[in-house]
């Protein structure tokens, strides 16, 4: 699955195939864990839950 080239390992064609397959399987497994919580985008690029501005939330 890997080949030694000088001082580092390189994925073979089969290794590349399995790396993609494993990544796709991991993504699919994560997606089956449940619905994702989406975050709204703050005008300044900061995400938040949409439940009010953090500085204005009651403590």
C-alpha positions in Angstrom: 0.0 0.0 0.0 3.0 2.3 0.4 6.4 2.5 -1.2 9.6 3.8 0.3 11.1 6.7 -1.7 14.3 8.1 -0.2 13.3 9.1 3.3 9.5 9.0 3.1 6.6 6.8 2.3 4.4 7.3 -0.8 1.0 5.7 -1.3 0.7 3.3 -4.1 -2.3 3.3 -6.4 -4.0 0.7 -4.1 -3.1 2.8 -1.1 -4.6 5.9 -2.6 -7.8 4.0 -3.3 -8.1 2.7 0.2 -7.3 6.2 1.7 -10.2 7.7 -0.3 -12.5 4.8 0.6 -11.7 5.1 4.3 -12.2 8.9 4.3 -15.6 8.4 2.6 -16.5 5.8 5.2 -15.5 8.0 8.0 -17.6 10.9 6.6 -20.6 8.6 6.2 -20.2 7.3 9.8 -20.1 10.9 11.2 -23.1 11.9 9.1 -25.1 9.0 10.6 -24.5 10.1 14.2 -27.3 12.6 14.0 -28.4 15.9 12.7 -25.7 18.6 12.6 -26.2 21.9 14.4 -25.9 24.7 12.0 -24.5 28.0 13.0 -25.5 31.3 11.6 -22.8 33.6 10.3 -22.1 36.8 12.3 -21.6 39.9 10.1 -18.0 40.0 11.1 -17.4 36.4 10.1 -17.8 34.9 13.6 -20.3 32.1 13.9 -22.8 31.9 16.7 -25.9 29.9 17.6 -28.3 32.7 16.7 -29.6 33.0 20.3 -28.6 36.7 20.7 -25.3 38.6 20.9 -23.0 37.0 23.5 -22.4 40.4 25.1 -26.1 41.0 25.6 -27.1 37.6 26.9 -28.3 37.5 30.5 -26.1 35.8 33.0 
